[in-house]
């Protein structure tokens, strides 16, 4: 859960430095395209926090903000894409003979943005 107002204050205070440090190019394009720009950033912030916790690391142990990215399918459904240390951590968590599926859901109701991330290990076919 993230405070939309806190994210808005942070963006106003640190501007591009904050946005560049935390969000991927895709996330920035998505947020800047939408009328609810700050809410979009806040939901993605919440998703990154939720994902890092689902990975069992939080934002440490080689997992960085920009290695977790929320994208949207053409239907609008959010999906989480991992790279770098976050992806390596996911591979270490996934049991042999299985593949990981990441489920993500986002919502906001001012002043809160919320995300849930569940990582599921499915048997390989």
N, C-alpha and C positions, 0 to 999 in steps of 0.2 A: 504494500500500500504506500502511496506517495501523496504528499500534499501538492496539489496543483499550484497553489499560491507560493509554496516554497520553491518549486521549480521555476516559476515565473520570476521570483526575486533573484534567484541564482543566475538566470539568463540575463536579466537586466544588469546585474552587478558584474558578471564576468563575460557576458556576450559570447563572441565567436570562440574564445579560448575554451569555455565550458562545453559548448556544443561540439567543437572539434575533438575534444578529449573523450567525450562519452558516446557520441552517436556516429554511425556509419553514414556514408554518402547517401545510401538508399533511404535511411531513416530521416536524414535531414531533408531530402527532396520530398518525401511523403509529408512531413510535418509542415514544411513551408508552403506546400500546395493547398493544404487544408485551411479552412477558416478557423478551426479550433487548433491552432498551432501549438499553444502551450499545453493543452490537454493531450495532444498527440505525443509530444515529448514526455510528458509525465507518465503516460501509460507505458511507453517504451522504457523509461527509467525503471518503473515498477517491474516490468517483465525481465529486465536484465538482473535486478536484485533477486527476483524469484528464481530465475534460471541458475544464477550463481549458487544459490542455496540448494537447489535441486541437485546440482553437481557436487554438493557437499563441501564446497571450498569457501563460499562467500567470495568477495573480491580480493583474493590472495592466492597463494600457491600456484602462481602462473596463469591465473584467469584474469583477463582485463575486460573493461567495459566494451570496447569496440570489437571484441572477439565473439560477442553475442549480438545478433542483429535480428530485429523483428521486420519481417517482410509480409506483404499481403498477397494472397492468391487472387486471381481475377474475380473470384467470388466475394472478395473482401476478407476472407478468413485469414487471421494472423498465423504465421508460422515462424519458428525460431531457427535461425541458421547459425551454426557455430564454426569458428575458425581458430587457428593457433592453439594456445594453451587450453582454451575451453574445449575445443574438439579433442585434443589429446586426453584431457580429463574424462570426457564422455567415453572415449574408446577404452580407457582403463576401467571404467565402471561397468561396461557392458560385458556380460559373461560370454565366454567362448561358445560359439554356436548360436549366438543371438545377434540381433541388430537393434539399435536404439530408435525409438520414435519419441519425439518431443511434442507434447500437447501444450498449447498456450491459449489462454483466453484473457482478454482485456476489457475493462469497463471503466467508466468514469461517471461520477455524480458530484459536481462541484461541491466542496473543495477537494474531493478525493479522486485519485486514480488508483486502480487496482489491477493486479495481474496474478494469474495462477499458472505455474509451469509444473507439469508432471512428465517425468521421463520413464518410459515403459520399455522393457527389454522383451522383444518378440523373437521366438525361435526362427532361425533361418529356414527357408523353404527347402 
